[in-house]
Amino acid sequence: MAEFLGVPGKEGALVTDVAKGSAAENRLKAGDVIVRADGKSVRNPDDFLNILRGKDDGASVDLVIVRDKKETTVTVTLGSGGARKGFKV
């Protein structure tokens, strides 16, 4: 799957769903793979969730994602309860 998605190193957290109306809706989409969050490597969904746990509501998180076999950086602002309410990994 990682090869098909063009993920270098074959590690990351696959976004499986993005909630309509969430802060992440205009930044992420299902099929994106998060490979870095706030400058830290994301090897799997647990890595990503551990990075989010240290963030306050309203904080911004810079994400490096792979979409269409290309890396890009997006910033997501965490809502109440963290970004987990806006998308699933």
C-alpha positions in Angstrom: 0.0 0.0 0.0 2.8 2.4 0.9 4.4 1.9 -2.5 1.1 2.5 -4.3 0.6 5.8 -2.3 4.3 6.8 -2.9 5.2 7.0 0.8 9.0 7.2 1.3 10.2 4.8 4.0 6.8 3.1 3.9 5.9 4.6 7.3 3.2 7.1 8.3 -0.4 7.4 9.4 -3.1 6.9 6.7 -6.0 9.4 6.9 -9.1 7.2 6.4 -11.8 9.8 7.0 -12.2 13.6 7.4 -15.3 15.0 9.1 -17.4 17.6 7.2 -17.3 21.0 8.9 -14.1 20.2 10.8 -10.9 22.3 10.8 -9.2 19.5 8.9 -11.8 19.4 6.1 -10.0 21.9 3.8 -6.6 20.6 4.7 -6.7 16.8 4.6 -8.5 14.1 2.7 -8.9 10.4 2.9 -5.9 8.7 1.4 -3.4 11.3 2.7 -0.5 9.8 4.6 0.9 11.9 7.5 4.7 11.3 7.6 5.7 14.2 10.0 3.9 16.2 12.6 5.5 19.3 14.2 8.9 18.2 12.9 8.7 14.7 14.3 8.6 11.5 12.3 5.3 9.7 12.2 5.8 6.0 11.7 2.3 4.9 12.5 -1.0 6.2 13.9 0.1 5.8 17.5 3.1 8.1 16.9 0.7 10.7 15.5 -1.7 10.5 18.3 1.1 10.8 20.9 2.2 14.0 19.2 -1.4 15.4 19.4 -1.8 14.5 23.1 0.7 17.2 24.0 -1.2 19.9 22.2 -3.8 22.3 23.6 -7.2 23.0 22.0 -6.7 25.8 19.4 -3.1 24.9 18.8 -1.8 24.6 15.2 0.0 21.5 14.0 2.2 21.5 10.9 1.9 18.2 9.1 3.9 16.8 6.2 1.7 14.6 4.2 2.0 12.5 1.1 -0.8 13.1 -1.4 -0.7 11.9 -5.0 2.9 10.6 -4.4 4.1 14.1 -3.5 5.0 15.6 -0.1 3.3 18.8 0.9 3.0 20.7 4.2 -0.4 21.7 5.7 -1.3 23.3 9.0 -4.3 22.1 11.0 -5.8 23.9 13.9 -6.9 21.6 16.7 -10.5 22.1 17.8 -12.0 21.1 21.1 -10.8 17.5 21.9 -7.9 17.7 19.4 -7.8 16.9 15.7 -9.0 13.4 16.4 -12.5 14.7 16.1 -11.8 16.1 12.7 -10.2 13.1 11.0 -9.4 9.4 11.5 -6.0 7.7 11.1 
